[in-house]
Amino acid sequence: MLSKTLHAALTKDGADPRGAKPFTTHLIALISTKLADGLIDPKLVLSWLLSALGAPGALIGALVPVREAGALLPQIALSRMIARRRYRKYVWAAGSALQGFAALGMGAAALLLDGAAAGWAVLGCLAVLACARAACSASYKDIAARTLEKGTRGTVSGTAGTVSATLVFAFAAALALGLLPLEAWVIAAALFVAGGLWIVGAGTFTALNEPAASPDDSPLAAADLLDPVLHDSEFRTYIAVRGLLIATALAPPFLLLLSARGADNQLGNLGLLMVASALAAITSSYVWGRLSDRSSRQTLVISGALAAAAFGTAATLGLLANSSGTFVLAGVLFVAQIAYEGVRAGRKTHLTDMDTGGDKALYTALSNTMVGILLLAGGGFGLLADIAGPAVVLAVFAGLSAVAALAALGLSEVQQDT
């Protein structure tokens, strides 16, 4: 299956030999970095690692907000730096390399430190990694729009997601089956591997055949930042849909709270959850990527509806039974992660293919900054869970996802030539 997916993706270049090297370069770089992402997953891997090292709960709870918001909030400032450059691939490569060094720092902290010291060191490295990721995110869509043909952008991302998820699945299965001991040094080794992969991705991307862009040295006023929101109805709808769909990113911890877990099986669930998440990516990333190349609008509608169904099912089970078994939880997580992969593919391809009048980097940075603020505000759902229970939070997420699916119907079919 994996070899067929790779072959189908690589032979897609055959129709246009000029696009062969860019497509392959993007594919190798994205496989490397997506695999690295899977190996350090803050929601699962880093949380378990800090728990094993005896770090305070407050530091463990800060991992996901630091990672998610840190990767989004700096992008307005970064977008201006990117816009001034003729070649943007070096921004992406530098961001990837810095992520690699940050991951190496986390691995060293895991081996050399414990307790609060380890927690602060890992959290600090994660903050650096998140900001470096912001540079990659703010620059990538502009680079992809200028180096990849329409009809291939979602495919390259989906293929990379499938390949990397397959490799993460192998690692997760080894943990779940006991083939690898679930110990801190094993996770530290995975962090070292992730660091190396990011550095490989950086080196690969510098070889990309990128045409020179027209530098924009004009200062960015507040009115310029607001202009897309005030005057671009397509962008406003996109932001609304993407904002509502942050439920798919916030849901996993609340799904876990529905599981009747004891201290003895908590460690085993790390491997099981990673398996469910990786399987979802393996079985859906390529399909979502291909669908988003045809219609990112339909991708967002379908994935939003699927998320609503998954969260609604989980909420119903939680309200009726107050908890769910491990394997039931894994099944719901599998469906929820398939929806999450669809949201990622749809939102990325829609923004890449949307007509932004040459301001792709600005649109990307503005949308990511706005969503970053919403993600920080999403921390309030933890308080709601303490008061009313995780099932109620998941019911809210189901409603948000359903509204997002309906709102996505108002998006344009940006893949169609006008």
C-alpha positions as a Markdown table, in Angstrom:
| # | Residue | x | y | z |
|---|---|---|---|---|
| 1 | Met | 0.0 | 0.0 | 0.0 |
| 2 | Leu | 2.8 | 2.4 | 1.0 |
| 3 | Ser | 4.8 | 1.7 | -2.1 |
| 4 | Lys | 1.8 | 2.1 | -4.4 |
| 5 | Thr | 1.0 | 5.5 | -2.8 |
| 6 | Leu | 4.6 | 6.7 | -3.3 |
| 7 | His | 4.6 | 5.4 | -6.9 |
| 8 | Ala | 1.3 | 7.1 | -7.7 |
| 9 | Ala | 2.5 | 10.4 | -6.2 |
| 10 | Leu | 5.9 | 10.4 | -7.9 |
| 11 | Thr | 4.6 | 9.4 | -11.3 |
| 12 | Lys | 2.2 | 12.3 | -11.1 |
| 13 | Asp | 5.1 | 14.4 | -12.3 |
| 14 | Gly | 5.2 | 12.5 | -15.5 |
| 15 | Ala | 2.6 | 14.7 | -17.2 |
| 16 | Asp | 4.9 | 17.8 | -16.7 |
| 17 | Pro | 8.6 | 17.0 | -16.5 |
| 18 | Arg | 9.3 | 20.6 | -15.4 |
| 19 | Gly | 7.4 | 19.9 | -12.2 |
| 20 | Ala | 9.2 | 16.6 | -11.4 |
| 21 | Lys | 12.0 | 17.9 | -9.2 |
| 22 | Pro | 9.8 | 20.4 | -7.2 |
| 23 | Phe | 7.2 | 17.8 | -6.5 |
| 24 | Thr | 9.8 | 15.2 | -5.3 |
| 25 | Thr | 11.7 | 17.8 | -3.3 |
| 26 | His | 8.5 | 18.9 | -1.5 |
| 27 | Leu | 7.6 | 15.3 | -0.9 |
| 28 | Ile | 10.9 | 14.3 | 0.7 |
| 29 | Ala | 11.0 | 17.4 | 2.9 |
| 30 | Leu | 7.4 | 17.0 | 4.0 |
| 31 | Ile | 7.8 | 13.2 | 4.8 |
| 32 | Ser | 10.8 | 14.0 | 6.9 |
| 33 | Thr | 9.2 | 16.8 | 8.9 |
| 34 | Lys | 5.8 | 15.2 | 9.2 |
| 35 | Leu | 7.5 | 12.0 | 10.6 |
| 36 | Ala | 9.4 | 14.2 | 13.1 |
| 37 | Asp | 6.1 | 15.9 | 14.1 |
| 38 | Gly | 4.6 | 12.5 | 14.8 |
| 39 | Leu | 7.5 | 11.3 | 16.9 |
| 40 | Ile | 7.4 | 14.3 | 19.3 |
| 41 | Asp | 3.6 | 14.8 | 19.4 |
| 42 | Pro | 3.1 | 17.1 | 22.5 |
| 43 | Lys | -0.5 | 15.8 | 23.1 |
| 44 | Leu | 0.8 | 12.2 | 23.6 |
| 45 | Val | 4.6 | 11.7 | 23.5 |
| 46 | Leu | 5.9 | 14.7 | 25.3 |
| 47 | Ser | 3.1 | 14.6 | 27.9 |
| 48 | Trp | 4.0 | 11.0 | 28.7 |
| 49 | Leu | 7.7 | 11.8 | 28.8 |
| 50 | Leu | 7.3 | 14.7 | 31.3 |
| 51 | Ser | 5.1 | 12.5 | 33.4 |
| 52 | Ala | 7.7 | 9.8 | 33.4 |
| 53 | Leu | 10.4 | 12.3 | 34.4 |
| 54 | Gly | 8.3 | 13.6 | 37.3 |
| 55 | Ala | 7.7 | 17.1 | 35.9 |
| 56 | Pro | 5.0 | 19.2 | 37.6 |
| 57 | Gly | 1.5 | 18.9 | 36.2 |
| 58 | Ala | 1.4 | 22.6 | 35.4 |
| 59 | Leu | 4.3 | 22.2 | 33.0 |
| 60 | Ile | 2.7 | 19.2 | 31.3 |
| 61 | Gly | -0.5 | 21.1 | 30.9 |
| 62 | Ala | 1.3 | 23.9 | 29.2 |
| 63 | Leu | 2.8 | 21.7 | 26.4 |
| 64 | Val | -0.1 | 21.9 | 23.9 |
| 65 | Pro | -0.9 | 25.6 | 24.3 |
| 66 | Val | 2.8 | 26.5 | 23.9 |
| 67 | Arg | 3.1 | 24.3 | 20.8 |
| 68 | Glu | -0.1 | 25.3 | 19.1 |
| 69 | Ala | -0.3 | 29.0 | 19.9 |
| 70 | Gly | 3.5 | 29.5 | 19.5 |
| 71 | Ala | 3.4 | 28.1 | 16.0 |
| 72 | Leu | 0.6 | 30.5 | 15.0 |
| 73 | Leu | 0.9 | 33.9 | 16.8 |
| 74 | Pro | 4.3 | 35.1 | 15.5 |
| 75 | Gln | 3.2 | 34.8 | 11.9 |
| 76 | Ile | 2.1 | 38.3 | 11.3 |
| 77 | Ala | 5.6 | 39.6 | 12.0 |
| 78 | Leu | 7.2 | 36.8 | 10.1 |
| 79 | Ser | 5.1 | 37.4 | 7.0 |
| 80 | Arg | 6.7 | 40.8 | 6.4 |
| 81 | Met | 10.2 | 39.4 | 6.7 |
| 82 | Ile | 9.2 | 36.7 | 4.2 |
| 83 | Ala | 7.6 | 39.2 | 1.8 |
| 84 | Arg | 10.9 | 41.1 | 1.6 |
| 85 | Arg | 12.8 | 38.1 | 0.3 |
| 86 | Arg | 13.2 | 37.0 | -3.3 |
| 87 | Tyr | 13.7 | 33.3 | -2.3 |
| 88 | Arg | 11.4 | 32.1 | 0.5 |
| 89 | Lys | 12.7 | 28.5 | 0.6 |
| 90 | Tyr | 15.5 | 29.5 | 2.9 |
| 91 | Val | 13.1 | 30.7 | 5.5 |
| 92 | Trp | 11.4 | 27.3 | 5.5 |
| 93 | Ala | 14.7 | 25.5 | 5.6 |
| 94 | Ala | 16.0 | 27.6 | 8.5 |
| 95 | Gly | 12.7 | 27.0 | 10.4 |
| 96 | Ser | 13.0 | 23.3 | 9.8 |
| 97 | Ala | 16.7 | 23.2 | 11.0 |
| 98 | Leu | 15.9 | 25.2 | 14.1 |
| 99 | Gln | 13.1 | 22.7 | 14.9 |
| 100 | Gly | 15.6 | 19.9 | 14.6 |
| 101 | Phe | 18.0 | 21.5 | 17.0 |
| 102 | Ala | 15.2 | 22.2 | 19.5 |
| 103 | Ala | 14.1 | 18.5 | 19.3 |
| 104 | Leu | 17.8 | 17.5 | 19.9 |
| 105 | Gly | 17.7 | 19.7 | 23.0 |
| 106 | Met | 14.5 | 18.0 | 24.3 |
| 107 | Gly | 16.2 | 14.6 | 23.8 |
| 108 | Ala | 19.3 | 15.8 | 25.8 |
| 109 | Ala | 17.0 | 17.2 | 28.6 |
| 110 | Ala | 15.2 | 13.8 | 28.8 |
| 111 | Leu | 18.5 | 12.0 | 29.3 |
| 112 | Leu | 20.2 | 14.4 | 31.6 |
| 113 | Leu | 17.5 | 16.0 | 33.7 |
| 114 | Asp | 14.4 | 15.1 | 35.7 |
| 115 | Gly | 11.6 | 16.7 | 37.6 |
| 116 | Ala | 10.9 | 20.4 | 37.2 |
| 117 | Ala | 14.3 | 21.0 | 35.5 |
| 118 | Ala | 13.4 | 18.5 | 32.8 |
| 119 | Gly | 10.0 | 20.1 | 32.4 |
| 120 | Trp | 11.2 | 23.6 | 32.0 |
| 121 | Ala | 14.0 | 22.5 | 29.6 |
| 122 | Val | 11.6 | 20.6 | 27.4 |
| 123 | Leu | 9.0 | 23.4 | 27.5 |
| 124 | Gly | 11.6 | 26.0 | 26.6 |
| 125 | Cys | 12.8 | 23.9 | 23.6 |
| 126 | Leu | 9.2 | 23.4 | 22.6 |
| 127 | Ala | 8.7 | 27.1 | 22.6 |
| 128 | Val | 11.7 | 27.5 | 20.3 |
| 129 | Leu | 10.4 | 24.7 | 18.1 |
| 130 | Ala | 7.0 | 26.3 | 17.9 |
| 131 | Cys | 8.3 | 29.7 | 16.8 |
| 132 | Ala | 10.5 | 28.0 | 14.2 |
| 133 | Arg | 7.5 | 26.1 | 13.0 |
| 134 | Ala | 5.7 | 29.4 | 12.6 |
| 135 | Ala | 8.3 | 30.5 | 10.0 |
| 136 | Cys | 7.8 | 27.2 | 8.1 |
| 137 | Ser | 4.0 | 27.6 | 8.2 |
| 138 | Ala | 4.0 | 31.3 | 7.2 |
| 139 | Ser | 6.3 | 30.6 | 4.2 |
| 140 | Tyr | 5.2 | 27.2 | 2.9 |
| 141 | Lys | 1.9 | 28.1 | 1.2 |
| 142 | Asp | 3.5 | 30.9 | -0.8 |
| 143 | Ile | 6.4 | 28.6 | -1.8 |
| 144 | Ala | 4.0 | 25.8 | -2.8 |
| 145 | Ala | 1.8 | 28.2 | -4.8 |
| 146 | Arg | 4.8 | 29.2 | -6.9 |
| 147 | Thr | 6.5 | 25.8 | -7.3 |
| 148 | Leu | 3.7 | 23.3 | -7.5 |
| 149 | Glu | 0.9 | 23.1 | -10.1 |
| 150 | Lys | -2.7 | 23.2 | -9.0 |
| 151 | Gly | -4.0 | 19.7 | -8.6 |
| 152 | Thr | -0.7 | 18.5 | -7.0 |
| 153 | Arg | -0.5 | 20.6 | -3.8 |
| 154 | Gly | -3.0 | 18.6 | -1.7 |
| 155 | Thr | -1.6 | 15.4 | -3.2 |
| 156 | Val | 2.0 | 16.0 | -2.1 |
| 157 | Ser | 0.8 | 16.9 | 1.4 |
| 158 | Gly | -1.5 | 13.9 | 1.6 |
| 159 | Thr | 1.1 | 11.5 | 0.3 |
| 160 | Ala | 3.7 | 12.7 | 2.8 |
| 161 | Gly | 1.1 | 12.4 | 5.6 |
| 162 | Thr | 0.4 | 8.8 | 4.6 |
| 163 | Val | 4.0 | 7.8 | 4.4 |
| 164 | Ser | 5.0 | 9.5 | 7.7 |
| 165 | Ala | 2.0 | 8.2 | 9.5 |
| 166 | Thr | 2.8 | 4.6 | 8.4 |
| 167 | Leu | 6.3 | 5.0 | 10.0 |
| 168 | Val | 4.8 | 6.5 | 13.2 |
| 169 | Phe | 2.4 | 3.6 | 13.3 |
| 170 | Ala | 5.3 | 1.2 | 13.2 |
| 171 | Phe | 6.8 | 3.0 | 16.2 |
| 172 | Ala | 3.5 | 3.1 | 18.1 |
| 173 | Ala | 2.8 | -0.6 | 17.5 |
| 174 | Ala | 6.3 | -1.5 | 18.8 |
| 175 | Leu | 5.4 | 0.4 | 22.0 |
| 176 | Ala | 1.9 | -1.0 | 22.3 |
| 177 | Leu | 3.1 | -4.6 | 21.8 |
| 178 | Gly | 6.1 | -4.3 | 24.1 |
| 179 | Leu | 8.7 | -4.7 | 21.3 |
| 180 | Leu | 10.2 | -1.4 | 22.5 |
| 181 | Pro | 10.2 | -0.7 | 26.3 |
| 182 | Leu | 8.0 | 2.2 | 27.2 |
| 183 | Glu | 10.8 | 4.1 | 29.0 |
| 184 | Ala | 12.1 | 7.6 | 29.0 |
| 185 | Trp | 15.3 | 6.7 | 27.1 |
| 186 | Val | 13.3 | 5.2 | 24.2 |
| 187 | Ile | 11.3 | 8.4 | 23.9 |
| 188 | Ala | 14.5 | 10.5 | 24.1 |
| 189 | Ala | 15.9 | 8.4 | 21.3 |
| 190 | Ala | 12.8 | 9.2 | 19.2 |
| 191 | Leu | 13.4 | 12.9 | 19.9 |
| 192 | Phe | 16.9 | 12.6 | 18.6 |
| 193 | Val | 15.6 | 10.9 | 15.4 |
| 194 | Ala | 13.0 | 13.6 | 15.0 |
| 195 | Gly | 15.7 | 16.3 | 15.3 |
| 196 | Gly | 17.8 | 14.6 | 12.6 |
| 197 | Leu | 14.7 | 14.3 | 10.3 |
| 198 | Trp | 14.0 | 18.1 | 10.6 |
| 199 | Ile | 17.6 | 18.8 | 9.7 |
| 200 | Val | 17.4 | 16.5 | 6.7 |
| 201 | Gly | 14.2 | 18.2 | 5.6 |
| 202 | Ala | 15.9 | 21.6 | 5.8 |
| 203 | Gly | 18.8 | 20.4 | 3.6 |
| 204 | Thr | 16.5 | 18.9 | 1.1 |
| 205 | Phe | 14.4 | 22.0 | 0.7 |
| 206 | Thr | 17.3 | 24.2 | 0.0 |
| 207 | Ala | 17.7 | 22.3 | -3.3 |
| 208 | Leu | 14.1 | 23.3 | -4.4 |
| 209 | Asn | 13.9 | 25.0 | -7.8 |
| 210 | Glu | 12.1 | 28.2 | -6.6 |
| 211 | Pro | 11.5 | 31.1 | -9.0 |
| 212 | Ala | 12.4 | 34.5 | -7.6 |
| 213 | Ala | 9.5 | 36.4 | -6.0 |
| 214 | Ser | 9.0 | 40.1 | -6.2 |
| 215 | Pro | 10.1 | 41.5 | -2.8 |
| 216 | Asp | 7.6 | 43.7 | -1.0 |
| 217 | Asp | 9.5 | 46.3 | 1.2 |
| 218 | Ser | 6.4 | 48.4 | 1.9 |
| 219 | Pro | 5.6 | 48.9 | 5.6 |
| 220 | Leu | 2.5 | 47.1 | 6.9 |
| 221 | Ala | 0.0 | 49.3 | 8.5 |
| 222 | Ala | -2.8 | 48.2 | 10.8 |
| 223 | Ala | -5.2 | 49.0 | 7.9 |
| 224 | Asp | -3.3 | 46.5 | 5.7 |
| 225 | Leu | -3.8 | 43.8 | 8.3 |
| 226 | Leu | -7.5 | 44.4 | 8.5 |
| 227 | Asp | -8.0 | 44.7 | 4.7 |
| 228 | Pro | -8.5 | 41.0 | 4.0 |
| 229 | Val | -11.0 | 40.7 | 6.8 |
| 230 | Leu | -12.9 | 43.8 | 5.8 |
| 231 | His | -13.0 | 43.4 | 2.0 |
| 232 | Asp | -12.6 | 39.7 | 1.2 |
| 233 | Ser | -15.8 | 37.7 | 2.0 |
| 234 | Glu | -14.2 | 34.4 | 1.0 |
| 235 | Phe | -11.5 | 34.9 | 3.5 |
| 236 | Arg | -14.0 | 35.9 | 6.3 |
| 237 | Thr | -15.9 | 32.7 | 5.6 |
| 238 | Tyr | -12.7 | 30.7 | 5.6 |
| 239 | Ile | -11.7 | 32.1 | 9.0 |
| 240 | Ala | -15.1 | 31.3 | 10.4 |
| 241 | Val | -14.9 | 27.7 | 9.2 |
| 242 | Arg | -11.4 | 27.2 | 10.4 |
| 243 | Gly | -12.1 | 28.8 | 13.7 |
| 244 | Leu | -15.1 | 26.5 | 14.4 |
| 245 | Leu | -13.0 | 23.5 | 13.4 |
| 246 | Ile | -10.4 | 24.0 | 16.1 |
| 247 | Ala | -12.6 | 21.6 | 18.0 |
| 248 | Thr | -10.9 | 18.8 | 16.0 |
| 249 | Ala | -7.5 | 19.8 | 17.4 |
| 250 | Leu | -8.8 | 20.4 | 21.0 |
| 251 | Ala | -10.9 | 17.2 | 21.4 |
| 252 | Pro | -8.3 | 14.4 | 22.0 |
| 253 | Pro | -7.6 | 15.1 | 25.7 |
| 254 | Phe | -11.4 | 15.2 | 26.4 |
| 255 | Leu | -11.9 | 12.0 | 24.6 |
| 256 | Leu | -9.2 | 10.5 | 26.9 |
| 257 | Leu | -11.1 | 11.7 | 30.0 |
| 258 | Leu | -14.0 | 9.5 | 29.0 |
| 259 | Ser | -11.9 | 6.4 | 29.3 |
| 260 | Ala | -12.1 | 4.5 | 32.6 |
| 261 | Arg | -8.3 | 4.2 | 33.0 |
| 262 | Gly | -6.4 | 3.2 | 36.0 |
| 263 | Ala | -2.8 | 3.9 | 36.7 |
| 264 | Asp | -1.7 | 0.5 | 35.5 |
| 265 | Asn | -3.0 | 0.8 | 32.0 |
| 266 | Gln | -2.3 | 4.5 | 31.4 |
| 267 | Leu | 1.1 | 3.8 | 29.9 |
| 268 | Gly | -0.2 | 1.2 | 27.6 |
| 269 | Asn | -2.7 | 3.7 | 26.2 |
| 270 | Leu | 0.1 | 5.8 | 24.8 |
| 271 | Gly | 0.9 | 3.2 | 22.2 |
| 272 | Leu | -2.8 | 2.4 | 21.6 |
| 273 | Leu | -3.6 | 6.1 | 21.0 |
| 274 | Met | -0.6 | 6.6 | 18.8 |
| 275 | Val | -1.7 | 3.5 | 16.8 |
| 276 | Ala | -5.3 | 4.9 | 16.4 |
| 277 | Ser | -4.0 | 8.3 | 15.4 |
| 278 | Ala | -1.5 | 6.9 | 12.9 |
| 279 | Leu | -4.0 | 4.5 | 11.3 |
| 280 | Ala | -6.3 | 7.4 | 10.8 |
| 281 | Ala | -3.6 | 9.3 | 9.0 |
| 282 | Ile | -2.5 | 6.3 | 6.9 |
| 283 | Thr | -6.0 | 5.5 | 5.7 |
| 284 | Ser | -7.1 | 9.0 | 5.0 |
| 285 | Ser | -4.3 | 11.5 | 4.3 |
| 286 | Tyr | -3.8 | 10.6 | 0.7 |
| 287 | Val | -7.6 | 10.4 | 0.0 |
| 288 | Trp | -8.2 | 13.8 | 1.7 |
| 289 | Gly | -5.3 | 15.3 | -0.2 |
| 290 | Arg | -6.7 | 14.1 | -3.5 |
| 291 | Leu | -10.2 | 15.3 | -2.6 |
| 292 | Ser | -8.9 | 18.7 | -1.6 |
| 293 | Asp | -7.2 | 19.1 | -4.9 |
| 294 | Arg | -10.6 | 18.6 | -6.5 |
| 295 | Ser | -12.6 | 20.6 | -4.0 |
| 296 | Ser | -11.3 | 21.9 | -0.7 |
| 297 | Arg | -14.8 | 23.2 | 0.0 |
| 298 | Gln | -16.3 | 19.7 | -0.1 |
| 299 | Thr | -13.4 | 18.4 | 2.0 |
| 300 | Leu | -14.1 | 20.9 | 4.8 |
| 301 | Val | -17.9 | 20.1 | 4.6 |
| 302 | Ile | -17.4 | 16.4 | 4.9 |
| 303 | Ser | -14.7 | 16.4 | 7.5 |
| 304 | Gly | -16.7 | 18.9 | 9.6 |
| 305 | Ala | -19.7 | 16.6 | 9.5 |
| 306 | Leu | -17.6 | 13.6 | 10.3 |
| 307 | Ala | -16.1 | 15.3 | 13.3 |
| 308 | Ala | -19.6 | 16.3 | 14.5 |
| 309 | Ala | -20.7 | 12.6 | 14.3 |
| 310 | Ala | -17.6 | 11.4 | 16.2 |
| 311 | Phe | -17.9 | 13.9 | 19.0 |
| 312 | Gly | -21.6 | 13.5 | 19.2 |
| 313 | Thr | -21.2 | 9.8 | 19.6 |
| 314 | Ala | -18.5 | 10.2 | 22.2 |
| 315 | Ala | -20.7 | 12.7 | 24.1 |
| 316 | Thr | -23.7 | 10.4 | 24.0 |
| 317 | Leu | -21.7 | 7.5 | 25.3 |
| 318 | Gly | -20.2 | 9.6 | 28.1 |
| 319 | Leu | -23.5 | 11.1 | 29.2 |
| 320 | Leu | -25.1 | 7.6 | 29.3 |
| 321 | Ala | -22.3 | 5.6 | 30.8 |
| 322 | Asn | -20.0 | 8.2 | 32.3 |
| 323 | Ser | -17.0 | 6.5 | 30.7 |
| 324 | Ser | -16.0 | 4.4 | 27.8 |
| 325 | Gly | -13.7 | 1.3 | 27.4 |
| 326 | Thr | -10.3 | 1.6 | 26.0 |
| 327 | Phe | -11.1 | 0.0 | 22.6 |
| 328 | Val | -14.4 | 2.0 | 22.2 |
| 329 | Leu | -12.4 | 5.1 | 22.9 |
| 330 | Ala | -9.8 | 4.1 | 20.3 |
| 331 | Gly | -12.5 | 3.6 | 17.7 |
| 332 | Val | -14.0 | 7.0 | 18.3 |
| 333 | Leu | -10.5 | 8.6 | 18.3 |
| 334 | Phe | -9.8 | 6.8 | 15.0 |
| 335 | Val | -12.9 | 8.5 | 13.4 |
| 336 | Ala | -12.2 | 11.8 | 15.0 |
| 337 | Gln | -8.6 | 11.8 | 13.7 |
| 338 | Ile | -9.8 | 11.0 | 10.2 |
| 339 | Ala | -11.9 | 14.1 | 10.4 |
| 340 | Tyr | -8.9 | 16.1 | 11.8 |
| 341 | Glu | -6.8 | 15.0 | 8.8 |
| 342 | Gly | -9.6 | 16.1 | 6.5 |
| 343 | Val | -9.7 | 19.5 | 8.2 |
| 344 | Arg | -6.0 | 20.0 | 7.8 |
| 345 | Ala | -5.9 | 19.0 | 4.2 |
| 346 | Gly | -9.0 | 21.1 | 3.3 |
| 347 | Arg | -7.9 | 24.3 | 5.1 |
| 348 | Lys | -4.4 | 24.2 | 3.8 |
| 349 | Thr | -5.3 | 23.5 | 0.2 |
| 350 | His | -8.2 | 26.1 | 0.2 |
| 351 | Leu | -5.9 | 28.9 | 1.4 |
| 352 | Thr | -3.2 | 27.9 | -1.0 |
| 353 | Asp | -5.5 | 27.8 | -4.0 |
| 354 | Met | -7.6 | 30.9 | -2.9 |
| 355 | Asp | -7.0 | 34.1 | -4.9 |
| 356 | Thr | -5.2 | 36.4 | -2.5 |
| 357 | Gly | -4.0 | 39.0 | -5.0 |
| 358 | Gly | -0.3 | 38.1 | -4.4 |
| 359 | Asp | -0.6 | 38.4 | -0.6 |
| 360 | Lys | -0.4 | 34.7 | 0.1 |
| 361 | Ala | 2.1 | 35.1 | 3.0 |
| 362 | Leu | -0.1 | 37.8 | 4.6 |
| 363 | Tyr | -3.3 | 35.8 | 4.3 |
| 364 | Thr | -1.6 | 32.8 | 5.8 |
| 365 | Ala | -0.1 | 34.7 | 8.7 |
| 366 | Leu | -3.3 | 36.6 | 9.4 |
| 367 | Ser | -5.4 | 33.5 | 9.4 |
| 368 | Asn | -2.9 | 31.6 | 11.6 |
| 369 | Thr | -2.7 | 34.4 | 14.1 |
| 370 | Met | -6.4 | 34.7 | 14.4 |
| 371 | Val | -6.8 | 31.0 | 15.0 |
| 372 | Gly | -3.9 | 31.0 | 17.4 |
| 373 | Ile | -5.8 | 33.5 | 19.6 |
| 374 | Leu | -8.8 | 31.2 | 19.4 |
| 375 | Leu | -6.7 | 28.2 | 20.5 |
| 376 | Leu | -5.5 | 30.1 | 23.5 |
| 377 | Ala | -9.1 | 31.0 | 24.4 |
| 378 | Gly | -9.9 | 27.3 | 23.9 |
| 379 | Gly | -8.1 | 26.6 | 27.1 |
| 380 | Gly | -11.4 | 27.6 | 28.8 |
| 381 | Phe | -12.9 | 24.2 | 27.7 |
| 382 | Gly | -10.7 | 22.6 | 30.4 |
| 383 | Leu | -12.6 | 24.6 | 33.0 |
| 384 | Leu | -15.9 | 23.6 | 31.5 |
| 385 | Ala | -14.8 | 20.0 | 31.7 |
| 386 | Asp | -14.0 | 20.4 | 35.4 |
| 387 | Ile | -17.5 | 21.8 | 36.0 |
| 388 | Ala | -19.7 | 19.8 | 33.7 |
| 389 | Gly | -17.6 | 16.9 | 32.6 |
| 390 | Pro | -15.8 | 16.0 | 29.3 |
| 391 | Ala | -19.0 | 14.7 | 27.7 |
| 392 | Val | -20.5 | 18.1 | 27.8 |
| 393 | Val | -17.4 | 19.6 | 26.2 |
| 394 | Leu | -17.5 | 17.0 | 23.4 |
| 395 | Ala | -21.2 | 17.8 | 22.9 |
| 396 | Val | -20.2 | 21.5 | 22.4 |
| 397 | Phe | -17.4 | 20.4 | 20.0 |
| 398 | Ala | -20.0 | 18.3 | 18.0 |
| 399 | Gly | -22.2 | 21.4 | 17.7 |
| 400 | Leu | -19.2 | 23.6 | 16.6 |
| 401 | Ser | -18.2 | 21.1 | 14.0 |
| 402 | Ala | -21.7 | 20.8 | 12.6 |
| 403 | Val | -22.0 | 24.6 | 12.3 |
| 404 | Ala | -18.5 | 24.6 | 10.6 |
| 405 | Ala | -19.8 | 22.0 | 8.0 |
| 406 | Leu | -22.8 | 24.2 | 7.3 |
| 407 | Ala | -20.6 | 27.3 | 7.1 |
| 408 | Ala | -18.2 | 25.6 | 4.7 |
| 409 | Leu | -21.0 | 25.3 | 2.2 |
| 410 | Gly | -20.6 | 29.1 | 1.7 |
| 411 | Leu | -17.0 | 28.7 | 0.5 |
| 412 | Ser | -16.2 | 29.0 | -3.2 |
| 413 | Glu | -14.9 | 26.2 | -5.3 |
| 414 | Val | -11.4 | 27.7 | -5.6 |
| 415 | Gln | -10.0 | 24.8 | -7.5 |
| 416 | Gln | -12.1 | 25.7 | -10.5 |
| 417 | Asp | -10.5 | 28.1 | -12.9 |
| 418 | Thr | -12.5 | 31.3 | -13.3 |
